[in-house]
Amino acid sequence: MDMLSGTQIDEARLADWRKLGQGLHARYAVDGFAAGARLVAAAEAGLVPRATIGDGFVDLKLISDDAVYRDDDGKEHIVEWVTQRDIDAARRISEIATDQGAVADPSSITTIELALDTASSARVAPVWAALLTGSTDARGRGTIGDDVRDASGRVPILWFQDTDEHETPRQRFHIDVWVAPEVAEQRIAAAVAAGGVIVDDKEAPSFTVIADQDGNKACVCTSV
C-alpha cells in the first residue's frame, strides 16, 4: 500500500492522533491499568497498534511495515510509514476509545529519535545497530537509508545527518545502552565485530565504552 504524504495525513483530520516521526501516535487517559488493558485488547482486534500501558494512560502507535515509497526514478521501496490502513485503524480505535470512556490527550504525545552527524553512515551504522539492538539487522530496516530501527521498538530510531568529513570532535553527549548482565558481553562483542572499538573497560562489567569508526562513543551498561 502506498505511503501517504504529510498533506494526505493532515487531510484525514484525525482528532486523537498526531503524525510524529514515521507513525501515527495517540495517548488516551484511562481509569487505571485494567481500563488501559481493556482498551488495548479492543484496539488490537484486527488493528494491530503498538501499545504501552502506564499509570492512567495508554500510548498507541500505528505504522505500516509494508508501505511503498517510489523514488525519483520510479523504483519502489518497501519502508515503514503511514498508509491508508493506518488512517482507517486510527479512526476505528478512536471510536473504541470513545465507547470505553478513554479521553484523548494529543498535547502530551512525544516520541524521541536520535540523530548523529557523520560523513560515513554506511560505515558506522552497523556499529550502532549492534550496540542498540545486539545485531546489525536493524541497520536500514524499514528505510531507504542507514537508519537503525529496532523491529521490537525497544530503543529510539537512530538516523544519520550527512556532514562533511572532519576530525573527531569533543563529544557533547553519548548513549548509555542498558542490558541485562548476562547480555553485556555478547552486546559488546557484536559491536566490535561490526567495526567498533573498546575504548575503556576498566569499570566493566558496570560499563564499557565503545567507539565507532568516527570516534563517537557509547557505554554498554549493566546493573552489576
N, C-alpha and C positions, 0 to 999 in steps of 0.2 A: 504494500500500500504506500502511496506517495507520502513523503514528509510534507508537513504543512508549513507555510511561511508564517512569519510573525503577524502579518496582516490578517491572514486567514484565521489564526488563533484568536486574535483580538475580536474579529467579527463574529466569533462564536458566542461572545457575551456571556462567559461563564462567571457568574457572580461569586461562587465559592472558591474558584481556582485561580491560580496565577502561574504563568509560564516563567520558571526560573531555571537557568541553565538549559538542559536538553529536555526537561519533562514538565508535566503539569503537577502542581503541588497544592494541597489543601490541608488546613488544620481545623478540626472540629472540637469544640468544648463539649465534654460529656460528664455525666454524673457518676464518676468513679470508673474503676478498671473493668467491672463487669459490663457496664454500659458500653465502654470502648470496645470490649471483646465482641459484644453483640453487633455493633456497627461494622467492625472489621469482617466478622463472619458473613454478614449480609452483603457487604460490599464486594467480597471476594467470590460471590456466587456468579461465576462466569465472567467477571470483570477484571480480576487479577491485578489489583493495585499493589504497590509495595507499602507496607503499613508498619507504623511504630505506635505502640500504646504507651502513654505516660500517665502521670498523675493528673487526671482530669482533662486529658486531651488525646486525640488521635491524629497522627500525621499520615497523610496518604500521598503517594506519588504514582502517576500514570505515565508510562513511556513505552513505545513500541520498539522491539529489538529487531524488527524487520522492515523499518522504514526505507523507502527508496529515495536516494539522492542522485540527481543527474548533474554531472559536471559540464563544463563549457563545451566539451566535445560530444556530449550526449551519452557518455558512458554511465551506466547505472552502478551505484554502490549501495550496499546494504549497511545502514547505520542505525544508531539509537536516536530516536527523535519522536516528536508528537505527530500522530496521524489522526485521521477522522475517527478511527476506532477508539482512540483515547478521548476525543471530544464527546463521543456518544456515551462512553463509560462514565465520564465526569458528570454528565447530565443525570444519568441514572443514579449514581452514588449520591448526588445532591438530593434527589427525590427520596432516597432511602434515609438519608440523614435527617431530612425534614420530618419524615414519618416517625422517626425514633426520638425526635426532640433534641438532636445534636445541633449545636449552633456554630456556624462557620465563623472563623476568625482569620480572614486573609491577611490582615495587617501584621500578624505575628509570624508569618511564614518566612523562613530563612533557609538558604542552602549555601554550603561552602564549597568552593573549588580552589585548588592551589595552582599557582602559575609560577613557572621557573624560566627565567631568561637564559637562553642558550643559543649558540650558533650551530649546535651539533645534536639536535634532539634525537636523531636516529641512533646515535652512538650512546647517549646517556639514558635514553628511555628504558632499555632493558634492566639497567641497574635499579631504577626507581620502581619498575614493575615488580622486580624480585623483592626489593625492600618492603614495599607496601602490601604485597599480596602473597609473597612466597614463590611466585612463578612469573616468568616472562610472558605468559599467555595473555596477561591483562594489557600489554602494550598494543595500542591500535585497535582494541576491541570496541566495536560499535562506532568507529570513526574513520575518516579517511586520513587522519594524521597519526601522530605517535602518542596521543593521549594515553595515560594509564587509567583504565576504567575497570574496577573490580566488579565482576559479574554479580557478586552477592551484596554489593553496596556497603561493605564494611568500612571503607575508607573513602574520603572525598576524591573526586576526579583530580588528577594532576595533568595539566596541559602545559605546553612549552611555547613561550613567546620568542619568536625569532629575533635574534640580535646579531650584531657584528662580533667577530672574534675578538677576544680581549683576554688579558692576563687574569688569573684567578683573583677576584676582588675579596676584600674582607666581607665575610658572610654576615648579614644582618639578622637572619633568622635561620632556624633549622627545624627539621621534623623529628619528633620522637615517635618511633614505631613500637608500641607496646604489644608484646606477645606473651603467651604462656611460657614459663621457664623451660619446659621440655621442647619448645619450638624454636627457641632463640638460636641455637647452634645451626639448625637447618636453615633458618632465615638468613643468617649471616653468610653461610656457605652459598646459598642461592644468589645473593647479591654479588659476592666475589666471583662466582662462576660467570655472572653476566657482565663482568668487567670492573666491578667495584674494588676498592682497596680498603683494608682495615687500617685506619689512621691511629686509633688509640683503643687498646683493650685492657688497660691496667685496672679498670673498675669492673671488668667482666666477672660474673655474668650480669651484674646490675645494669650496666650499659656498655655498649661497644660502639665506637664511632666509625662509620663507613663513609667513604667519599666516592663520588662518581668520577668520570674521567676529566670533568671540568673543575673538580675540586669542591663541588657542592656536597655538604655533609648532612648526615642523618644519624640518629642514635637508635640502635636496636636495644630496647629496654625490657627488663623483666622485674618481677616483684622480689626476686631473691637478693 
